Amino acid sequence: MPVTFSDAPDTTSLRAAAIIASWFGVFADVRGVRFPVVVGDLPMGNAVVFARRGSALEAALALPAEPDALVAIRDNPRDPTASC
């Protein structure tokens, strides 16, 4: 499951990504899970995206202006046929 950041992640973003990775890891069982990191672009397929306000990724995902922090499920504009 790729993890994407809109720009270089700060400590808060890295902490959030670690929590999410841990949660996915619980469900991975013995199969394991990998988290390749992408900065500034959307990978093909599904991904966990951390997009800062005002970033190109925020605009590409059509996120609402409010609230400041948000969890949302969106189609990947780079790969609209990716399954959720």
C-alpha positions as CSV (number, residue, x, y, z in Angstrom):
1,M,0.0,0.0,0.0
2,P,1.8,3.2,-1.1
3,V,1.9,6.1,1.2
4,T,1.9,9.5,-0.6
5,F,2.8,12.9,0.8
6,S,2.0,16.1,-1.0
7,D,5.4,17.5,0.0
8,A,8.3,16.6,2.3
9,P,6.6,15.2,5.4
10,D,6.9,16.9,8.8
11,T,7.0,15.1,12.1
12,T,3.2,15.2,12.5
13,S,2.7,13.7,9.1
14,L,5.2,11.0,9.7
15,R,3.6,10.1,13.0
16,A,0.2,9.9,11.3
17,A,1.7,7.7,8.6
18,A,3.2,5.4,11.2
19,I,-0.2,5.0,12.9
20,I,-1.9,4.2,9.6
21,A,0.9,1.7,8.7
22,S,0.5,0.0,12.1
23,W,-3.2,-0.3,11.6
24,F,-2.8,-1.9,8.1
25,G,-0.1,-4.2,9.6
26,V,-2.5,-5.6,12.1
27,F,-4.6,-6.9,9.2
28,A,-1.7,-8.1,7.1
29,D,-1.4,-11.3,9.0
30,V,1.6,-13.5,7.9
31,R,1.4,-12.1,4.3
32,G,3.2,-8.9,5.4
33,V,2.7,-5.5,4.0
34,R,5.0,-3.0,2.3
35,F,4.6,0.8,2.3
36,P,6.5,2.4,-0.6
37,V,6.6,6.2,-0.1
38,V,5.8,8.7,-2.9
39,V,6.2,12.5,-2.5
40,G,4.4,14.9,-4.7
41,D,2.6,12.5,-7.0
42,L,-0.1,9.9,-7.0
43,P,0.9,6.3,-7.7
44,M,-1.2,4.0,-9.8
45,G,-3.8,2.0,-7.8
46,N,-4.8,2.6,-4.2
47,A,-2.8,4.7,-1.8
48,V,-2.9,6.4,1.6
49,V,-2.5,10.1,0.8
50,F,-1.4,12.9,3.2
51,A,-2.2,16.1,1.3
52,R,-1.5,19.5,2.7
53,R,-3.9,22.4,2.2
54,G,-3.1,24.3,-0.9
55,S,-1.2,21.5,-2.5
56,A,-1.6,20.1,-6.0
57,L,-2.7,16.8,-4.5
58,E,-5.4,18.4,-2.5
59,A,-6.8,20.0,-5.7
60,A,-6.5,16.7,-7.7
61,L,-8.5,14.9,-5.1
62,A,-11.2,17.6,-4.8
63,L,-11.1,17.8,-1.0
64,P,-13.4,20.3,0.7
65,A,-11.9,23.4,2.2
66,E,-13.2,22.6,5.7
67,P,-12.5,21.0,8.1
68,D,-8.7,21.5,8.5
69,A,-8.0,17.8,9.2
70,L,-10.0,15.3,7.1
71,V,-10.2,11.6,6.4
72,A,-11.8,10.8,3.0
73,I,-12.0,8.1,0.4
74,R,-11.5,9.3,-3.1
75,D,-11.1,7.8,-6.6
76,N,-7.6,8.1,-7.8
77,P,-7.6,10.6,-10.6
78,R,-4.5,9.0,-12.1
79,D,-6.1,5.5,-12.0
80,P,-9.9,5.8,-11.8
81,T,-10.3,2.0,-12.3
82,A,-8.4,1.1,-9.1
83,S,-10.6,-0.8,-6.7
84,C,-11.3,0.4,-3.2
